[in-house]
C-alpha cells in the first residue's frame, strides 16, 4: 500500500460493509428501534427545540456538529508513529467503538426525551454517577476549548495573511447574520458572504506582504506571536459566546460549511487524480516512545491522539444535545448516528493521507521546534520548494493545521499549473480550519456556560435562568479565563494529550451508559458486549495514558511539559471516571440479578 488511492478505496469498502451489516444489526437487533413509537421530536414538538426533521437534513446537521478540528488534527499528529497505527485505529476504533458510542448515546438521550448525558446517567446509574458525569463534562469542555484553540494559535502565529483572512470572517459573518435577519434573503446574504471570504483570501498578499518580499506596515501589525494569539482567542470567545447566536455563531457556521465541502471535495479530487505516493513507513522509530510530537509509546497514545475520527466523547455533547430533539423516526439513528461517525472516519483517513504523503523529514520539520528537529538528524527534502511556493516559513509550525494545509498543497503540486495558486490554496485551507475551530470554540464556551449555570445554580437559584445577564456574563468570563489559562500554559503535545485523555474518558462514560441501557432492555444479555468490548479497551487505554502523562510529564519537574494544573485536572477526571465505573458495576449487578429472577427477560425502565 504505497499510493493514497489504495487507502481511500480500502477504507470506503470497510466502512460501507460495516454500515450495511454491523450498523443494521446494532440498530435493529440490539437497540430494537420501532418506528411505530413516537420520537421526542414528535412527542414534545414545539417548533423551536423539538422539531421533526428529515433524516438526511438531520444527518447533515449532526455531521457538521461532530466533525470539527479533531478528525483533521489527531491523525496528523499520530502520523509520528507511521501510517499503519493511525490507519488501523481509525477503522477499528470507528466501527467497533465510535459508531456504536454515537448511536447508543443518541438512542439513550431519545429514550429519556432528549435529555443530556448527565441526566441520562443520573436516571440509569444513580445520582452519584449523574453528578460525576456532569462535572466531568464541565472539565472536558474546558479542556476541549484549550486543545482546539492551540491548533489555531500555531496556524496563525507569524502568519499575517492567515490572521487577516480569518479575522475578516468575523465582520463578514456579522454582516451576513444582520442581512439575513433584516431582509430574510438568505440567498443574497450567502452569495455576499462566500464572495467576501474569497476576496479576502486573494487580496491578502497585496495587503500584508510575505516572508520572501517583506511585510507591509499593515502586515507587520498582524505579525503576531503565539503568546499574543493565545490571549486574543479567549477574549474573542467571551464576546462571541455572549452575542446572540444569529449575529455571529450561526452565519459563520453556515458559511464555513461551504468551505468544508470545497476543501474536502478538492482533497478527494486530488487523491483520485494525482494519486500521490505515501512517503511514510508503516512504523517509524518513535513507536517505542520519545517522539518529538507525542512523547509516549504508540500504545496507548495512538488511541488518545486520534480521538475524533475513531471514537470521541465530545460527540456525546451533540448526541445528547440538539440532535435527539430532531430525529423524525427511530430508524433514522442509523444514518444519523452510525453513518455520520463513519463519514467522520473518512475525514480522518483523508487527513492522515495529507500528512503521510509528505517526506517524514519535512513532516517533522513542520511539527517540531527547530532545536528538536536538529536533534533528529534529518534533512528536509521538498520543504524548501514548498516554502517558496507558499511564501511562508513552515519550520516549527506545530499543531497539525499547517501540516494539513501543506500536505494538501503538496498533493496538488503534481499538477503543473498549480504552483501559481499554491499560496492561495494553502491560506484557504488554514482559514477553513481556523474558522471551523473558532465556531466550535463559540459553541463550546456557550455549553460550558450552560453547564456552569446548571451546577452553580443548585446553590444560587438565579443562575439557573439562562437569560439572566449577570449570570450569563459571569459564567462566560469564568469559562474563558479557565480554558484561556490552559491554552497559555502548555504546548500542543501536552494540551492535545490532555484533551485526548479527557475526550476518551467521556467516550468511556457514554459507553458505560449505553451498556447499562442495553443490559436493561435488550432481548439478549450478551448484546451488552457491543459496548463492553470497546469500553474495556478504551477505559484501560485512558487510564494508562493518564497515569503516564501525570507521572512522566505533568508532575515531572524535569519535563518541559511540567504543569501542576494539568496534572491535577487529569487526576480529578480519572477519579470521576472510577466513581462512574463503580456505580455502573453496582447497577449491572443489580440488573443481572433482576433479569435472572425473571428468566432473563428485559427490565422495564424505572
C-alpha positions as CSV (number, residue, x, y, z in Angstrom):
1,X,0.0,0.0,0.0
2,X,2.2,2.8,-1.2
3,X,-0.4,5.0,-3.0
4,X,-3.1,7.2,-1.4
5,X,-5.9,5.8,-3.5
6,X,-5.4,2.4,-2.1
7,X,-6.1,3.7,1.4
8,X,-9.2,5.5,0.3
9,X,-10.7,2.6,-1.5
10,X,-9.9,0.2,1.3
11,X,-11.4,2.5,3.9
12,X,-14.6,3.1,1.9
13,X,-15.1,-0.6,1.4
14,X,-14.6,-1.5,5.1
15,X,-16.9,1.3,6.3
16,X,-19.6,0.5,3.7
17,X,-19.7,-3.1,4.7
18,X,-19.7,-2.3,8.4
19,X,-22.6,0.2,8.0
20,X,-24.7,-2.3,6.0
21,X,-24.2,-5.3,8.3
22,X,-23.0,-4.3,11.8
23,X,-24.8,-1.0,11.8
24,X,-28.2,-2.5,10.8
25,X,-27.7,-5.3,13.3
26,X,-26.9,-2.9,16.2
27,X,-29.8,-0.6,15.5
28,X,-32.5,-3.3,14.7
29,X,-31.4,-6.2,16.9
30,X,-29.6,-4.7,19.8
31,X,-31.5,-1.4,20.3
32,X,-34.8,-2.7,18.9
33,X,-35.8,0.5,17.3
34,X,-39.5,0.7,16.4
35,X,-40.8,3.3,14.1
36,X,-44.3,2.8,15.4
37,X,-43.2,4.7,18.5
38,X,-43.1,8.4,18.5
39,X,-39.7,10.1,18.9
40,X,-39.2,13.1,21.3
41,X,-39.3,15.4,18.3
42,X,-43.0,14.4,17.8
43,X,-43.9,13.9,21.5
44,X,-42.6,17.4,22.6
45,X,-42.8,19.2,19.3
46,X,-42.6,23.0,19.9
47,X,-41.3,24.4,16.7
48,X,-38.1,25.6,18.4
49,X,-36.1,22.9,20.0
50,X,-38.1,19.8,19.3
51,X,-38.7,19.7,15.6
52,X,-39.2,16.5,13.5
53,X,-36.6,16.8,10.7
54,X,-35.9,14.7,7.6
55,X,-33.2,12.2,8.2
56,X,-30.7,13.5,5.7
57,X,-31.1,17.1,6.9
58,X,-30.5,15.8,10.5
59,X,-27.6,13.7,9.4
60,X,-26.0,16.8,7.8
61,X,-26.5,18.9,10.9
62,X,-25.1,16.1,13.1
63,X,-22.1,15.5,10.9
64,X,-21.3,19.2,10.7
65,X,-21.6,19.5,14.5
66,X,-19.3,16.5,15.3
67,X,-16.7,16.9,12.5
68,X,-14.7,19.9,13.7
69,X,-10.9,20.0,14.1
70,X,-10.5,16.7,15.8
71,X,-10.6,14.4,12.8
72,X,-8.2,16.7,11.0
73,X,-5.6,17.3,13.7
74,X,-5.5,14.0,15.6
75,X,-4.5,11.7,12.6
76,X,-1.8,14.3,11.5
77,X,-0.2,14.3,14.9
78,X,-0.4,10.5,15.2
79,X,1.4,10.1,11.9
80,X,4.5,10.4,14.1
81,X,4.2,6.7,14.7
82,X,3.9,5.8,10.9
83,X,0.8,5.4,8.7
84,X,-0.3,1.9,9.8
85,X,-1.1,2.5,13.6
86,X,-3.3,5.6,12.7
87,X,-5.0,3.9,9.8
88,X,-5.9,0.8,11.7
89,X,-7.1,2.7,14.8
90,X,-9.3,5.0,12.6
91,X,-11.1,2.0,11.1
92,X,-11.2,-0.4,14.1
93,X,-12.0,2.4,16.5
94,X,-14.7,3.8,14.4
95,X,-16.5,0.5,13.5
96,X,-16.2,-1.2,17.0
97,X,-16.2,1.9,19.1
98,X,-17.1,5.3,17.7
99,X,-20.2,4.4,15.6
100,X,-21.6,2.3,18.5
101,X,-20.9,5.1,21.0
102,X,-22.5,7.8,18.9
103,X,-25.6,5.7,18.1
104,X,-26.2,4.4,21.6
105,X,-25.8,7.8,23.2
106,X,-28.3,9.3,20.7
107,X,-30.6,6.4,21.4
108,X,-30.3,6.8,25.2
109,X,-31.0,10.5,25.0
110,X,-34.1,9.9,22.9
111,X,-35.3,7.3,25.4
112,X,-35.0,10.0,28.0
113,X,-36.9,12.6,26.0
114,X,-33.8,14.3,24.6
115,X,-32.1,15.0,27.9
116,X,-28.3,15.5,28.3
117,X,-25.9,12.6,29.1
118,X,-25.6,13.7,32.7
119,X,-29.4,13.5,33.1
120,X,-29.4,10.1,31.4
121,X,-26.6,8.9,33.7
122,X,-28.5,10.1,36.7
123,X,-31.6,8.2,35.7
124,X,-29.8,5.0,34.6
125,X,-26.9,4.8,37.1
126,X,-28.0,6.9,40.1
127,X,-27.4,10.4,41.5
128,X,-23.6,9.9,42.2
129,X,-22.9,8.9,38.6
130,X,-25.1,11.7,37.3
131,X,-23.2,14.3,39.3
132,X,-19.8,12.9,38.4
133,X,-20.8,12.8,34.7
134,X,-21.9,16.5,34.8
135,X,-18.7,17.6,36.5
136,X,-16.6,15.5,34.0
137,X,-18.5,17.2,31.1
138,X,-17.7,20.6,32.5
139,X,-13.9,19.8,32.8
140,X,-13.9,18.1,29.4
141,X,-15.5,21.0,27.6
142,X,-12.9,23.5,29.1
143,X,-10.0,21.2,28.0
144,X,-11.5,20.8,24.6
145,X,-11.6,24.6,24.1
146,X,-7.9,24.8,25.0
147,X,-6.9,21.9,22.8
148,X,-8.8,23.2,19.7
149,X,-7.5,26.8,20.3
150,X,-3.9,25.5,20.4
151,X,-4.3,24.4,16.8
152,X,-5.4,27.9,15.7
153,X,-2.6,29.5,17.6
154,X,0.1,27.7,15.7
155,X,-1.6,28.0,12.4
156,X,-1.9,31.9,12.7
157,X,1.3,32.7,14.6
158,X,3.7,34.8,12.4
159,X,1.2,34.4,9.5
160,X,-0.3,37.9,8.8
161,X,-2.1,36.7,5.7
162,X,-3.8,34.0,7.7
163,X,-4.7,36.4,10.6
164,X,-6.2,38.8,8.1
165,X,-8.3,36.2,6.2
166,X,-9.5,34.6,9.4
167,X,-10.1,37.9,11.2
168,X,-12.2,39.2,8.3
169,X,-14.6,36.2,8.6
170,X,-15.9,37.8,11.8
171,X,-17.3,41.1,10.3
172,X,-18.4,39.2,7.2
173,X,-20.4,36.7,9.3
174,X,-22.0,39.5,11.3
175,X,-23.0,41.2,8.1
176,X,-24.5,38.0,6.7
177,X,-26.4,37.5,10.0
178,X,-27.8,41.0,10.1
179,X,-28.6,40.9,6.3
180,X,-30.5,37.7,6.6
181,X,-32.3,38.7,9.8
182,X,-33.4,42.1,8.5
183,X,-34.3,41.1,4.9
184,X,-35.0,37.3,5.1
185,X,-33.0,37.0,1.9
186,X,-30.6,34.1,2.7
187,X,-29.5,33.5,-0.9
188,X,-28.2,37.1,-1.4
189,X,-26.5,37.1,2.0
190,X,-24.8,33.7,1.2
191,X,-23.5,35.0,-2.1
192,X,-22.1,38.1,-0.4
193,X,-20.5,36.0,2.4
194,X,-18.8,33.5,0.1
195,X,-17.6,36.1,-2.3
196,X,-16.3,38.3,0.5
197,X,-14.4,35.5,2.1
198,X,-12.8,34.5,-1.3
199,X,-11.9,38.2,-1.9
200,X,-10.1,38.4,1.5
201,X,-8.0,35.4,0.7
202,X,-7.0,36.7,-2.7
203,X,-6.2,40.3,-1.7
204,X,-4.3,39.1,1.4
205,X,-0.8,39.1,-0.1
206,X,-1.2,42.5,-1.5
207,X,-2.2,43.9,1.8
208,X,0.2,42.2,4.2
209,X,3.2,41.0,2.0
210,X,5.1,37.8,2.7
211,X,8.3,36.3,4.1
212,X,10.2,36.5,0.8
213,X,9.5,40.1,-0.2
214,X,8.9,41.6,3.2
215,X,5.7,42.6,5.1
216,X,3.8,45.9,4.6
217,X,3.1,48.2,7.5
218,X,-0.3,46.5,7.9
219,X,1.3,43.1,7.7
220,X,3.7,43.9,10.5
221,X,0.7,44.8,12.7
222,X,-0.8,41.3,12.0
223,X,2.6,39.5,12.5
224,X,1.5,38.1,15.9
225,X,3.4,35.8,18.2
226,X,1.8,32.6,19.5
227,X,1.6,34.1,23.0
228,X,-0.4,37.1,21.7
229,X,-2.9,34.9,19.8
230,X,-3.3,32.8,23.0
231,X,-4.6,35.9,24.8
232,X,-6.7,37.2,21.9
233,X,-8.7,33.9,21.4
234,X,-10.3,33.8,24.9
235,X,-11.2,37.5,24.7
236,X,-12.8,36.9,21.3
237,X,-14.6,33.8,22.7
238,X,-16.2,35.8,25.5
239,X,-17.8,38.3,23.1
240,X,-18.7,35.6,20.6
241,X,-20.3,33.4,23.2
242,X,-22.4,36.2,24.6
243,X,-23.6,37.8,21.4
244,X,-26.9,36.5,20.0
245,X,-26.4,33.3,18.0
246,X,-27.9,34.7,14.9
247,X,-25.4,37.5,14.8
248,X,-22.1,35.5,14.6
249,X,-22.2,31.9,15.5
250,X,-24.9,30.7,13.1
251,X,-23.9,32.7,10.0
252,X,-20.2,31.8,10.3
253,X,-21.1,28.1,10.9
254,X,-23.2,28.3,7.8
255,X,-20.5,29.9,5.7
256,X,-17.9,27.5,7.0
257,X,-19.9,24.6,5.7
258,X,-19.3,25.8,2.2
259,X,-15.6,25.9,2.8
260,X,-15.7,22.4,4.4
261,X,-17.4,20.9,1.3
262,X,-15.0,22.7,-1.0
263,X,-11.8,21.7,0.8
264,X,-12.7,18.0,1.1
265,X,-14.0,17.9,-2.4
266,X,-10.7,19.2,-3.5
267,X,-8.7,16.8,-1.4
268,X,-10.7,13.8,-2.8
269,X,-10.2,15.0,-6.3
270,X,-6.5,15.4,-5.7
271,X,-6.2,11.9,-4.2
272,X,-8.2,10.3,-7.1
273,X,-6.5,12.1,-10.0
274,X,-3.0,12.7,-8.7
275,X,-2.9,9.5,-6.5
276,X,0.3,10.6,-4.6
277,X,2.7,8.2,-3.1
278,X,2.6,7.6,0.7
279,X,6.2,8.5,1.7
280,X,5.9,7.5,5.4
281,X,6.9,4.0,6.5
282,X,4.3,1.8,8.2
283,X,6.1,2.3,11.5
284,X,8.6,5.0,12.5
285,X,11.3,4.7,15.1
286,X,9.1,6.5,17.6
287,X,6.6,3.7,18.2
288,X,8.5,2.9,21.4
289,X,8.2,6.5,22.7
290,X,10.4,9.5,22.7
291,X,8.8,11.2,19.7
292,X,9.1,15.0,19.1
293,X,5.3,15.5,19.0
294,X,3.8,12.9,21.3
295,X,6.3,11.7,23.9
296,X,4.7,8.4,24.8
297,X,4.6,5.0,23.1
298,X,2.3,4.0,20.2
299,X,0.0,2.4,22.7
300,X,-1.8,4.0,24.4
301,X,-1.1,7.3,22.7
302,X,-2.3,6.5,19.1
303,X,-5.8,6.0,20.6
304,X,-5.5,9.1,22.7
305,X,-4.1,11.3,19.9
306,X,-6.7,10.2,17.4
307,X,-9.9,10.8,19.3
308,X,-12.4,12.2,16.8
309,X,-12.4,10.1,13.7
310,X,-12.2,6.9,15.7
311,X,-14.2,7.5,18.8
312,X,-14.9,10.8,20.6
313,X,-16.6,11.6,23.8
314,X,-17.2,15.1,22.6
315,X,-19.8,13.6,20.3
316,X,-21.9,12.8,23.4
317,X,-22.5,16.6,23.8
318,X,-24.1,16.6,20.3
319,X,-25.8,13.2,20.6
320,X,-27.5,14.3,23.8
321,X,-27.9,17.9,22.8
322,X,-29.7,19.2,19.7
323,X,-29.8,16.0,17.5
324,X,-32.1,13.8,19.6
325,X,-34.7,16.6,19.5
326,X,-34.7,16.5,15.7
327,X,-35.0,12.8,14.9
328,X,-38.2,12.1,12.9
329,X,-38.2,8.3,13.1
330,X,-36.3,5.9,15.4
331,X,-34.7,4.1,12.5
332,X,-33.1,7.5,11.4
333,X,-30.5,6.9,14.1
334,X,-28.7,4.5,11.7
335,X,-27.7,7.2,9.1
336,X,-27.6,10.0,11.7
337,X,-25.6,8.3,14.5
338,X,-23.8,5.4,12.9
339,X,-23.4,6.9,9.4
340,X,-22.2,10.3,10.5
341,X,-19.4,8.7,12.5
342,X,-18.3,6.7,9.6
343,X,-18.2,9.8,7.4
344,X,-16.0,11.5,10.0
345,X,-13.7,8.4,10.0
346,X,-13.2,9.1,6.3
347,X,-12.3,12.7,7.1
348,X,-9.7,11.3,9.5
349,X,-8.3,9.0,6.8
350,X,-8.0,11.8,4.3
351,X,-6.2,13.9,6.9
352,X,-3.8,11.0,7.6
353,X,-3.1,10.8,3.9
354,X,-2.4,14.5,3.7
355,X,0.3,14.1,6.4
356,X,1.9,10.9,5.1
357,X,2.3,12.0,1.5
358,X,4.9,14.4,2.9
359,X,8.5,13.2,3.3
360,X,9.0,12.3,7.0
361,X,11.8,14.8,7.4
362,X,9.5,17.6,6.0
363,X,6.7,16.5,8.4
364,X,8.9,16.5,11.5
365,X,10.4,19.9,10.4
366,X,6.9,21.4,10.5
367,X,5.7,19.6,13.6
368,X,8.7,20.1,16.0
369,X,10.7,23.1,17.1
370,X,13.9,23.8,15.2
371,X,16.0,22.7,18.1
372,X,14.2,19.4,18.4
373,X,14.3,18.8,14.7
374,X,18.0,19.4,14.6
375,X,18.5,16.8,17.2
376,X,16.6,14.3,15.0
377,X,19.5,14.4,12.4
378,X,17.1,14.7,9.4
379,X,17.4,16.8,6.3
380,X,14.4,18.3,4.7
381,X,13.6,17.3,1.1
382,X,10.6,19.1,-0.5
383,X,10.0,21.7,2.2
384,X,12.3,24.5,0.7
385,X,10.4,24.3,-2.6
386,X,7.0,24.3,-0.8
387,X,8.0,27.3,1.3
388,X,9.0,29.2,-1.8
389,X,5.6,28.4,-3.5
390,X,3.6,29.2,-0.3
391,X,5.7,32.3,0.7
392,X,5.9,31.4,4.4
393,X,8.4,29.9,6.7
394,X,7.0,26.5,7.7
395,X,9.6,25.4,10.2
396,X,8.3,24.7,13.7
397,X,4.6,25.3,12.9
398,X,3.3,22.6,15.3
399,X,-0.4,21.9,15.9
400,X,-1.4,19.9,12.8
401,X,-3.3,22.6,11.0
402,X,-0.3,23.8,9.0
403,X,0.7,20.2,8.1
404,X,-2.8,19.5,6.7
405,X,-2.6,22.6,4.5
406,X,1.0,21.8,3.4
407,X,0.1,18.2,2.7
408,X,-2.9,19.2,0.6
409,X,-0.9,21.7,-1.3
410,X,1.9,19.2,-1.9
411,X,-0.7,16.7,-3.4
412,X,-1.7,19.4,-6.0
413,X,1.9,20.2,-6.9
414,X,1.6,17.2,-9.2
415,X,-0.5,19.5,-11.5
416,X,2.0,21.7,-13.5
417,X,-0.1,24.9,-13.4
418,X,-0.9,24.6,-9.7
419,X,2.3,26.2,-8.4
420,X,0.9,29.7,-9.2
421,X,-2.1,29.0,-6.8
422,X,-0.2,27.2,-4.1
423,X,0.0,30.1,-1.7
424,X,-3.7,30.9,-2.1
425,X,-4.8,27.3,-1.6
426,X,-2.6,27.0,1.5
427,X,-4.1,30.0,3.2
428,X,-7.6,29.0,2.2
429,X,-7.1,25.6,3.9
430,X,-5.7,27.4,7.0
431,X,-8.6,29.7,7.1
432,X,-11.0,26.8,6.6
433,X,-9.5,25.0,9.7
434,X,-9.4,28.1,11.8
435,X,-13.0,29.2,11.1
436,X,-14.3,25.7,11.9
437,X,-12.4,25.7,15.1
438,X,-13.5,29.2,16.1
439,X,-17.1,28.1,15.6
440,X,-16.5,25.1,17.9
441,X,-15.0,27.5,20.4
442,X,-18.0,29.7,20.3
443,X,-20.4,26.8,20.8
444,X,-18.2,25.1,23.4
445,X,-17.9,28.2,25.5
446,X,-21.7,28.5,25.5
447,X,-22.0,24.9,26.5
448,X,-19.5,25.5,29.3
449,X,-21.6,28.4,30.5
450,X,-24.8,26.4,30.5
451,X,-23.1,23.6,32.5
452,X,-21.7,26.1,34.9
453,X,-25.0,27.8,35.4
454,X,-26.7,24.4,35.9
455,X,-24.1,23.3,38.5
456,X,-23.8,26.6,40.5
457,X,-27.5,27.2,40.1
458,X,-28.2,24.5,42.6
459,X,-26.5,26.8,45.2
460,X,-27.8,30.1,43.8
461,X,-31.1,29.8,42.0
462,X,-30.9,32.9,39.7
463,X,-28.0,31.3,37.8
464,X,-30.4,28.7,36.5
465,X,-32.1,31.4,34.4
466,X,-30.1,31.4,31.1
467,X,-31.4,34.9,30.3
468,X,-30.1,36.5,33.5
469,X,-27.5,38.9,32.2
470,X,-25.1,38.9,35.2
471,X,-25.1,35.1,35.4
472,X,-24.5,34.8,31.6
473,X,-21.6,37.3,31.6
474,X,-20.1,36.0,34.8
475,X,-20.1,32.3,33.8
476,X,-18.9,33.1,30.3
477,X,-16.0,35.1,31.8
478,X,-15.0,32.3,34.1
479,X,-15.2,29.8,31.3
480,X,-12.9,31.9,29.0
481,X,-10.4,32.6,31.8
482,X,-10.3,28.9,32.7
483,X,-9.6,27.5,29.2
484,X,-7.5,30.5,28.3
485,X,-5.2,29.8,31.2
486,X,-4.8,26.2,30.0
487,X,-4.1,27.4,26.5
488,X,-1.4,29.8,27.7
489,X,0.2,27.2,30.0
490,X,1.1,24.4,27.6
491,X,2.3,23.2,24.2
492,X,0.5,21.2,21.6
493,X,1.9,17.9,22.9
494,X,0.7,18.3,26.4
495,X,-2.6,20.1,25.7
496,X,-3.7,17.8,22.9
497,X,-2.9,14.8,25.0
498,X,-4.8,16.3,27.9
499,X,-7.7,16.8,25.5
500,X,-7.4,13.3,24.2
501,X,-7.4,11.7,27.7
502,X,-10.5,13.7,28.8
503,X,-12.2,13.2,25.5
504,X,-11.8,9.4,25.6
505,X,-12.8,9.3,29.2
506,X,-16.1,11.0,28.1
507,X,-16.5,8.3,25.4
508,X,-16.0,5.7,28.1
509,X,-18.8,7.3,30.1
510,X,-21.0,7.2,27.1
511,X,-20.3,3.5,26.5
512,X,-21.0,2.8,30.2
513,X,-24.4,4.4,29.9
514,X,-25.0,2.6,26.7
515,X,-24.1,-0.8,28.2
516,X,-26.4,-0.2,31.1
517,X,-29.4,0.6,28.8
518,X,-28.7,-2.4,26.6
519,X,-28.4,-4.7,29.6
520,X,-31.7,-3.4,30.8
521,X,-33.8,-3.6,27.6
522,X,-32.1,-5.8,25.1
523,X,-33.5,-9.3,24.3
524,X,-30.2,-11.0,24.9
525,X,-27.8,-10.0,27.7
526,X,-24.8,-10.8,25.5
527,X,-25.7,-7.8,23.3
528,X,-24.2,-5.8,26.1
529,X,-20.8,-6.8,24.6
530,X,-21.3,-4.3,21.8
531,X,-20.5,-1.6,24.3
532,X,-18.4,-3.6,26.8
533,X,-15.7,-4.6,24.3
534,X,-14.8,-1.1,23.2
535,X,-15.3,0.1,26.7
536,X,-12.8,-2.4,28.1
537,X,-10.1,-1.3,25.6
538,X,-10.9,2.4,25.9
539,X,-11.1,2.5,29.7
540,X,-7.7,0.7,30.2
541,X,-6.2,3.0,27.5
542,X,-7.4,6.2,29.0
543,X,-6.1,5.3,32.5
544,X,-2.8,4.1,31.2
545,X,-2.3,7.3,29.2
546,X,-3.5,9.5,32.0
547,X,-1.2,7.8,34.6
548,X,1.8,8.0,32.1
549,X,1.2,11.7,31.5
550,X,0.8,12.5,35.2
551,X,3.9,10.7,36.3
552,X,6.2,11.4,33.3
553,X,5.1,14.9,32.1
554,X,2.6,16.9,34.2
555,X,4.1,16.2,37.6
556,X,7.7,15.6,36.5
557,X,9.8,18.7,37.2
558,X,12.4,17.6,34.6
559,X,9.8,17.5,31.8
560,X,9.2,20.5,29.5
561,X,5.5,19.8,29.9
562,X,5.6,20.1,33.7
563,X,2.3,21.6,34.7
564,X,0.7,21.0,38.1
565,X,-2.7,22.2,37.0
566,X,-2.8,19.8,34.1
567,X,-1.7,17.0,36.5
568,X,-4.4,17.9,39.0
569,X,-7.1,18.1,36.2
570,X,-6.0,14.6,35.0
571,X,-6.2,13.1,38.5
572,X,-9.7,14.6,39.1
573,X,-11.0,13.3,35.7
574,X,-9.6,9.8,36.3
575,X,-11.1,9.7,39.8
576,X,-14.5,10.8,38.3
577,X,-14.2,8.0,35.8
578,X,-13.6,5.5,38.5
579,X,-16.6,6.7,40.5
580,X,-18.8,6.4,37.5
581,X,-17.4,2.9,36.7
582,X,-18.0,1.7,40.2
583,X,-21.6,3.0,40.1
584,X,-22.1,1.2,36.8
585,X,-20.7,-2.2,38.2
586,X,-23.2,-1.9,41.1
587,X,-26.0,-1.2,38.7
588,X,-25.0,-4.0,36.3
589,X,-25.0,-6.5,39.2
590,X,-28.5,-5.3,40.2
591,X,-29.8,-5.6,36.6
592,X,-28.3,-9.0,36.1
593,X,-30.0,-10.2,39.3
594,X,-33.4,-8.8,38.3
595,X,-33.1,-10.4,34.8
596,X,-32.0,-13.7,36.3
597,X,-35.0,-13.7,38.6
598,X,-37.4,-13.1,35.7
599,X,-35.9,-15.7,33.4
600,X,-33.5,-13.3,31.5
601,X,-36.3,-11.0,30.2
602,X,-35.7,-7.3,29.8
603,X,-36.1,-4.9,32.7
604,X,-38.7,-2.1,32.5
605,X,-37.3,1.5,32.8
606,X,-37.5,3.0,36.3
